[in-house]
């Protein structure tokens, strides 16, 4: 139990540092770096919570991406910055890089069954993430449009 907790803490630290690295690569302004990096922490923490709650990996990825996008939309309004900046940096920890790597490595070994299995996993997980981002962005846009219409 204690070892598992330490592993999760290390994962959260790595997700946060990785998000900071991508923030630097994408030239996020210094004053917006902290909210962007918090998005990476939020995404991985929510993913771990959904896994712990019993959700499968795809649903956890969907929900974590949706929560990260909601956080990004809020952070964008508070900092007067584009939400995409926070979405990209925040969802970096969720990207199924290991699945993509294993798929490519299996192809190099000519193990097409393993390549197909890992490739399908990576594709489905990335699709779940994309669906979470799109759905949350759509809901946000519709809410803001609806609010403008009834404010008049």
Backbone as CSV, one residue per row, in Angstrom:
resi,resn,N_x,N_y,N_z,CA_x,CA_y,CA_z,C_x,C_y,C_z
1,UNK,0.832,-1.202,0.000,0.000,0.000,0.000,0.873,1.260,0.000
2,UNK,1.863,1.291,0.873,2.741,2.450,0.955,3.551,2.611,-0.339
3,UNK,4.019,1.484,-0.889,4.777,1.521,-2.141,3.911,2.033,-3.285
4,UNK,2.653,1.624,-3.295,1.727,2.077,-4.337,1.494,3.588,-4.240
5,UNK,1.362,4.103,-3.031,1.180,5.535,-2.828,2.414,6.311,-3.304
6,UNK,3.586,5.799,-2.986,4.824,6.443,-3.419,4.901,6.456,-4.951
7,UNK,4.495,5.350,-5.573,4.481,5.274,-7.039,3.560,6.329,-7.632
8,UNK,2.382,6.488,-7.048,1.420,7.483,-7.552,1.954,8.904,-7.373
9,UNK,2.616,9.170,-6.253,3.195,10.496,-6.018,4.291,10.780,-7.043
10,UNK,5.122,9.777,-7.312,6.170,9.941,-8.325,5.545,10.202,-9.694
11,UNK,4.461,9.497,-10.020,3.770,9.719,-11.288,3.244,11.151,-11.381
12,UNK,2.674,11.656,-10.283,2.154,13.023,-10.288,3.272,14.052,-10.465
13,UNK,4.401,13.802,-9.815,5.549,14.704,-9.973,6.045,14.667,-11.422
14,UNK,6.144,13.465,-11.983,6.605,13.328,-13.368,5.633,13.999,-14.340
15,UNK,4.334,13.861,-14.098,3.339,14.508,-14.962,3.473,16.020,-14.894
16,UNK,3.698,16.534,-13.709,3.840,17.977,-13.531,5.102,18.495,-14.207
17,UNK,6.214,17.801,-13.995,7.480,18.211,-14.611,7.409,18.068,-16.133
18,UNK,6.793,16.987,-16.601,6.627,16.799,-18.047,5.790,17.892,-18.671
19,UNK,4.732,18.294,-17.988,3.902,19.391,-18.488,4.706,20.685,-18.537
20,UNK,5.535,20.911,-17.527,6.377,22.115,-17.513,7.343,22.088,-18.698
21,UNK,7.896,20.927,-18.975,8.810,20.803,-20.114,8.122,21.127,-21.424
22,UNK,6.926,20.600,-21.619,6.193,20.907,-22.842,5.770,22.367,-22.870
23,UNK,5.480,22.942,-21.703,5.177,24.372,-21.653,6.346,25.201,-22.133
24,UNK,7.553,24.782,-21.766,8.746,25.492,-22.225,8.955,25.305,-23.726
25,UNK,8.733,24.088,-24.209,8.878,23.814,-25.640,7.908,24.667,-26.459
26,UNK,6.693,24.835,-25.947,5.679,25.614,-26.658,5.744,27.101,-26.336
27,UNK,6.784,27.525,-25.627,6.998,28.941,-25.298,5.810,29.579,-24.595
28,UNK,5.275,28.890,-23.598,4.201,29.460,-22.790,4.800,30.640,-22.012
29,UNK,4.130,31.794,-22.000,4.657,32.929,-21.230,4.837,32.565,-19.754
30,UNK,5.853,33.130,-19.140,6.204,32.794,-17.755,5.029,32.973,-16.799
31,UNK,4.272,34.043,-16.957,3.167,34.304,-16.026,2.006,33.319,-16.202
32,UNK,1.993,32.589,-17.313,0.928,31.613,-17.552,1.412,30.175,-17.390
33,UNK,2.686,30.013,-17.068,3.265,28.674,-16.954,2.679,27.899,-15.767
34,UNK,2.514,28.542,-14.629,2.011,27.832,-13.439,0.598,27.296,-13.670
35,UNK,-0.343,28.111,-14.169,-1.665,27.531,-14.446,-1.609,26.392,-15.478
36,UNK,-0.729,26.504,-16.450,-0.609,25.452,-17.466,-0.085,24.160,-16.847
37,UNK,0.904,24.279,-15.996,1.493,23.098,-15.353,0.508,22.466,-14.370
38,UNK,-0.275,23.289,-13.700,-1.308,22.752,-12.804,-2.287,21.894,-13.606
39,UNK,-2.537,22.275,-14.855,-3.405,21.473,-15.723,-2.866,20.067,-15.927
40,UNK,-1.553,19.933,-16.081,-0.950,18.605,-16.207,-1.122,17.791,-14.941
41,UNK,-0.974,18.445,-13.802,-1.186,17.777,-12.516,-2.643,17.334,-12.386
42,UNK,-3.551,18.227,-12.742,-4.988,17.930,-12.665,-5.337,16.742,-13.560
43,UNK,-4.791,16.721,-14.769,-5.136,15.645,-15.698,-4.690,14.291,-15.162
44,UNK,-3.453,14.195,-14.680,-2.983,12.891,-14.217,-3.643,12.504,-12.901
45,UNK,-3.867,13.465,-12.005,-4.541,13.160,-10.740,-5.956,12.659,-11.006
46,UNK,-6.674,13.324,-11.902,-8.044,12.879,-12.195,-8.036,11.500,-12.856
47,UNK,-7.067,11.250,-13.739,-6.962,9.924,-14.356,-6.756,8.848,-13.282
48,UNK,-5.844,9.102,-12.350,-5.586,8.134,-11.276,-6.815,7.924,-10.394
49,UNK,-7.540,8.998,-10.128,-8.748,8.881,-9.303,-9.806,8.046,-10.017
50,UNK,-9.991,8.274,-11.310,-10.996,7.498,-12.048,-10.597,6.026,-12.157
51,UNK,-9.312,5.755,-12.323,-8.852,4.362,-12.332,-9.117,3.724,-10.965
52,UNK,-8.783,4.451,-9.905,-9.004,3.954,-8.534,-10.490,3.696,-8.271
53,UNK,-11.359,4.536,-8.875,-12.803,4.390,-8.692,-13.378,3.218,-9.476
54,UNK,-12.571,2.586,-10.317,-13.030,1.405,-11.030,-13.368,1.615,-12.488
55,UNK,-13.134,2.807,-13.009,-13.388,3.051,-14.434,-12.304,2.373,-15.263
56,UNK,-12.642,1.970,-16.478,-11.604,1.405,-17.345,-10.700,2.519,-17.857
57,UNK,-9.626,2.147,-18.527,-8.630,3.137,-18.958,-9.205,4.143,-19.943
58,UNK,-10.064,3.699,-20.830,-10.616,4.583,-21.848,-11.575,5.608,-21.235
59,UNK,-12.451,5.156,-20.370,-13.370,6.077,-19.702,-12.589,7.041,-18.806
60,UNK,-11.574,6.536,-18.136,-10.735,7.395,-17.292,-10.031,8.453,-18.134
61,UNK,-9.522,8.068,-19.296,-8.883,9.024,-20.195,-9.870,10.064,-20.702
62,UNK,-11.068,9.623,-21.046,-12.124,10.534,-21.498,-12.465,11.552,-20.417
63,UNK,-12.726,11.052,-19.204,-13.122,11.933,-18.113,-11.987,12.858,-17.677
64,UNK,-10.764,12.330,-17.646,-9.617,13.163,-17.271,-9.392,14.265,-18.304
65,UNK,-9.518,13.939,-19.581,-9.368,14.953,-20.630,-10.490,15.988,-20.534
66,UNK,-11.699,15.534,-20.218,-12.820,16.465,-20.071,-12.587,17.410,-18.893
67,UNK,-12.147,16.878,-17.766,-11.869,17.727,-16.608,-10.717,18.690,-16.873
68,UNK,-9.699,18.208,-17.553,-8.563,19.064,-17.884,-9.004,20.187,-18.815
69,UNK,-9.866,19.887,-19.752,-10.371,20.913,-20.665,-11.233,21.923,-19.925
70,UNK,-12.054,21.449,-18.994,-12.855,22.373,-18.182,-11.936,23.283,-17.374
71,UNK,-10.897,22.703,-16.783,-9.918,23.508,-16.053,-9.268,24.530,-17.001
72,UNK,-8.903,24.092,-18.206,-8.244,24.969,-19.171,-9.152,26.125,-19.574
73,UNK,-10.425,25.858,-19.758,-11.366,26.924,-20.121,-11.467,27.955,-19.002
74,UNK,-11.507,27.484,-17.766,-11.576,28.399,-16.617,-10.272,29.190,-16.493
75,UNK,-9.143,28.503,-16.591,-7.841,29.179,-16.494,-7.683,30.199,-17.610
76,UNK,-8.174,29.881,-18.794,-8.076,30.803,-19.928,-8.862,32.084,-19.657
77,UNK,-10.031,31.959,-19.066,-10.833,33.148,-18.759,-10.146,33.986,-17.671
78,UNK,-9.601,33.318,-16.671,-8.973,34.046,-15.561,-7.682,34.740,-15.971
79,UNK,-6.933,34.141,-16.881,-5.644,34.701,-17.288,-5.700,35.429,-18.626
80,UNK,-6.884,35.456,-19.235,-7.074,36.113,-20.540,-6.081,35.581,-21.571
81,UNK,-6.115,34.270,-21.711,-5.226,33.581,-22.651,-6.057,32.560,-23.421
82,UNK,-5.547,32.071,-24.540,-6.286,31.040,-25.283,-6.342,29.722,-24.503
83,UNK,-7.486,29.094,-24.509,-7.659,27.841,-23.774,-6.792,26.726,-24.355
84,UNK,-6.542,26.756,-25.666,-5.773,25.685,-26.300,-4.383,25.564,-25.684
85,UNK,-3.836,26.682,-25.230,-2.524,26.662,-24.600,-2.555,25.786,-23.342
86,UNK,-3.600,25.911,-22.557,-3.727,25.124,-21.335,-4.148,23.683,-21.627
87,UNK,-4.942,23.499,-22.675,-5.380,22.147,-23.030,-4.200,21.305,-23.496
88,UNK,-3.383,21.858,-24.365,-2.245,21.106,-24.908,-1.278,20.715,-23.802
89,UNK,-0.882,21.682,-22.982,0.077,21.390,-21.911,-0.559,20.479,-20.857
90,UNK,-1.829,20.682,-20.566,-2.498,19.892,-19.535,-2.724,18.444,-19.910
91,UNK,-2.954,18.171,-21.175,-3.243,16.789,-21.574,-1.999,15.988,-21.945
92,UNK,-0.835,16.608,-21.912,0.400,15.891,-22.243,0.583,14.617,-21.413
93,UNK,0.330,14.642,-20.091,0.531,13.399,-19.326,-0.389,12.253,-19.745
94,UNK,-1.494,12.567,-20.385,-2.449,11.522,-20.774,-2.103,10.857,-22.105
95,UNK,-1.253,11.469,-22.904,-0.952,10.942,-24.232,-0.425,9.511,-24.117
96,UNK,-0.987,8.583,-24.897,-0.592,7.170,-24.779,0.744,6.870,-25.461
97,UNK,1.782,7.521,-25.009,3.103,7.364,-25.620,3.659,5.961,-25.502
98,UNK,3.410,5.314,-24.364,3.923,3.951,-24.184,3.279,2.992,-25.187
99,UNK,1.972,3.156,-25.415,1.295,2.305,-26.388,1.818,2.517,-27.799
100,UNK,2.077,3.761,-28.146,2.636,4.063,-29.466,4.042,3.482,-29.606
101,UNK,4.845,3.637,-28.564,6.202,3.093,-28.589,6.172,1.577,-28.742
102,UNK,5.345,0.917,-27.929,5.270,-0.558,-27.993,4.776,-1.029,-29.348
103,UNK,3.848,-0.286,-29.928,3.346,-0.645,-31.252,4.452,-0.560,-32.298
104,UNK,5.199,0.534,-32.287,6.293,0.702,-33.252,7.394,-0.337,-33.023
105,UNK,7.697,-0.608,-31.769,8.735,-1.585,-31.452,8.323,-2.982,-31.914
106,UNK,7.044,-3.309,-31.723,6.545,-4.605,-32.184,6.604,-4.703,-33.708
107,UNK,6.351,-3.599,-34.400,6.463,-3.604,-35.863,7.906,-3.862,-36.297
108,UNK,8.841,-3.250,-35.595,10.248,-3.467,-35.923,10.665,-4.923,-35.704
109,UNK,10.037,-5.578,-34.723,10.317,-6.987,-34.451,9.492,-7.907,-35.356
110,UNK,8.668,-7.315,-36.216,7.759,-8.045,-37.121,6.705,-8.848,-36.351
111,UNK,6.356,-8.404,-35.168,5.298,-9.015,-34.366,4.022,-8.211,-34.604
112,UNK,3.355,-8.511,-35.708,2.217,-7.705,-36.140,1.011,-7.834,-35.213
113,UNK,0.863,-8.968,-34.547,-0.266,-9.126,-33.619,-0.110,-8.169,-32.439
114,UNK,1.096,-8.097,-31.862,1.346,-7.181,-30.748,1.273,-5.733,-31.218
115,UNK,1.778,-5.455,-32.427,1.728,-4.103,-32.971,0.276,-3.663,-33.143
116,UNK,-0.552,-4.547,-33.649,-1.966,-4.238,-33.838,-2.639,-3.988,-32.491
117,UNK,-2.368,-4.859,-31.521,-2.985,-4.723,-30.197,-2.599,-3.391,-29.541
118,UNK,-1.318,-3.070,-29.535,-0.856,-1.825,-28.914,-1.311,-0.603,-29.711
119,UNK,-1.325,-0.727,-31.029,-1.777,0.375,-31.870,-3.248,0.686,-31.664
120,UNK,-4.059,-0.351,-31.553,-5.491,-0.157,-31.314,-5.715,0.479,-29.940
121,UNK,-4.950,0.010,-28.940,-5.057,0.615,-27.605,-4.747,2.107,-27.674
122,UNK,-3.627,2.471,-28.309,-3.219,3.877,-28.390,-4.258,4.696,-29.155
123,UNK,-4.779,4.147,-30.246,-5.776,4.850,-31.045,-7.076,5.061,-30.262
124,UNK,-7.539,4.027,-29.569,-8.772,4.153,-28.782,-8.597,5.131,-27.628
125,UNK,-7.436,5.076,-26.961,-7.201,5.980,-25.840,-7.123,7.423,-26.321
126,UNK,-6.413,7.653,-27.414,-6.319,9.005,-27.973,-7.689,9.497,-28.438
127,UNK,-8.492,8.597,-28.978,-9.848,8.965,-29.401,-10.712,9.337,-28.201
128,UNK,-10.572,8.603,-27.107,-11.319,8.918,-25.889,-10.907,10.294,-25.361
129,UNK,-9.605,10.569,-25.398,-9.128,11.887,-24.977,-9.709,12.988,-25.861
130,UNK,-9.643,12.777,-27.160,-10.150,13.775,-28.110,-11.642,14.016,-27.893
131,UNK,-12.386,12.948,-27.648,-13.822,13.086,-27.406,-14.082,13.899,-26.134
132,UNK,-13.300,13.662,-25.102,-13.450,14.424,-23.857,-13.163,15.902,-24.068
133,UNK,-12.123,16.196,-24.842,-11.766,17.591,-25.116,-12.848,18.267,-25.950
134,UNK,-13.284,17.600,-27.019,-14.279,18.183,-27.920,-15.611,18.387,-27.207
135,UNK,-16.054,17.394,-26.458,-17.340,17.499,-25.771,-17.332,18.646,-24.763
136,UNK,-16.269,18.746,-23.989,-16.197,19.810,-22.982,-16.113,21.186,-23.637
137,UNK,-15.336,21.302,-24.696,-15.236,22.575,-25.408,-16.581,22.954,-26.010
138,UNK,-17.279,21.974,-26.576,-18.595,22.230,-27.155,-19.585,22.699,-26.092
139,UNK,-19.602,22.028,-24.956,-20.510,22.423,-23.872,-20.188,23.840,-23.405
140,UNK,-18.906,24.162,-23.283,-18.509,25.507,-22.871,-18.977,26.542,-23.876
141,UNK,-18.762,26.285,-25.157,-19.167,27.241,-26.197,-20.694,27.434,-26.204
142,UNK,-21.433,26.320,-26.102,-22.889,26.415,-26.092,-23.388,27.171,-24.864
143,UNK,-22.759,26.925,-23.734,-23.153,27.627,-22.508,-22.925,29.129,-22.647
144,UNK,-21.768,29.509,-23.189,-21.467,30.936,-23.336,-22.390,31.598,-24.362
145,UNK,-22.713,30.896,-25.437,-23.642,31.438,-26.425,-25.042,31.589,-25.825
146,UNK,-25.462,30.571,-25.102,-26.791,30.574,-24.467,-26.884,31.714,-23.457
147,UNK,-25.832,31.919,-22.712,-25.806,32.985,-21.708,-25.876,34.353,-22.377
148,UNK,-25.179,34.526,-23.506,-25.213,35.796,-24.232,-26.610,36.072,-24.781
149,UNK,-27.259,35.053,-25.306,-28.581,35.226,-25.911,-29.598,35.684,-24.858
150,UNK,-29.562,35.055,-23.670,-30.546,35.374,-22.649,-30.160,36.574,-21.805
151,UNK,-28.929,37.072,-21.978,-28.509,38.271,-21.250,-29.036,39.530,-21.932
152,UNK,-29.408,39.400,-23.187,-29.882,40.569,-23.953,-31.284,40.940,-23.600
